[in-house]
Amino acid sequence: KVKPGMRVTVNPEKPCGECFYCQRGALGHCLNPTKLQPGGMAEFVCVPASLASGIVELPSSIPYEFAAFTETLACILQGIDLSNIGLSDCVVVIGDGGVGLSFLQLARLRGATKIILAGKHDDSLEQASTLGADCTVNVTRESLKDIVMAQTDGYGADVVIEAVGSGETYEEALTLLRCGGTAVGFGGTPPGTEFRGNPNLIHYRSLKIYGSYRYTPEHFRQGIELICTKKIDLEPIITNTVPFSKLTTEAVDIHNQPDCRALVIDFAEVD
């Protein structure tokens, strides 16, 4: 039972279970989901009774800042499932933001033996090494493809995860894979973005390509479990907090700073 004063987080939406996509197991594409009203960036949120099963009580040891990352983590878990990472796999993560650093940790939990993380920010790459990356690549100074091939005896990676959201990195991801490898496109791109892929590369190298969007209720459950059991380290990922009163004046500027990995809106001062 939910009681006044209880510290909770909540799954912000629930698939209907009856539409075209739900009947085919694509719950993240539900046509009629029940959602929170009006959304997370508000002083008060109404949770419909049909979403009550998605309310999770938080241990006192888990700060709200970490719990706020649950929905994002659920989306990342969907991408991890699609990647089908196995024991001894070499995984390349393109992107050194909060999402990339989360993929890094989850890939290790799934059994990846070698993880290469690529990005443009030295501080984030240093953090990636601390979180378990075997090799980091600053793509402003080094060739990611050359390093991946050197690290894999010329074969290429088993899995490449695109966590940036640009046509160039989507295109590059395919060139880093071994025969039979898997690419997961997680990063959302601006409208109108295009990339060119070589059909022969996909065909003759038997590549598997997945787009990853949204999540299922099970991914949300797994996400909060990872946070509550502290199997994922969110301390270096959530880099900035902005008071609700300064949401419109500071949040956008901070979010656009290169050293911002994830930004949380703080409602503590709201009466």
Buried (B, 14 or more C-beta within 10 A) or exposed (E): EEEEEEEBBBBBBBBBEEBEBBEEEBBBBBEEBBEBEEEEEEEEEEBEEEBEEBBBEBEEEBBBBBBBBBBBBBBBBBBBBBBBBEEEBBBBBBBBBBBBBBBBBBBBEBEBBBBBBBBBBEBBBBBBEEBBBBBBBBBEEEEBBEBBBEBBEEBBBBBBBBBBBBBEBBBBBBBBBBEEBBBBBBBEBEEEEEBEBEEEEBEEBEBBBBEBBBBBBEBBBBBBEBBBEEEBBBEBBBBBBBBBEEEEEBBEEBEEEEEBBBBBBBBEEEE
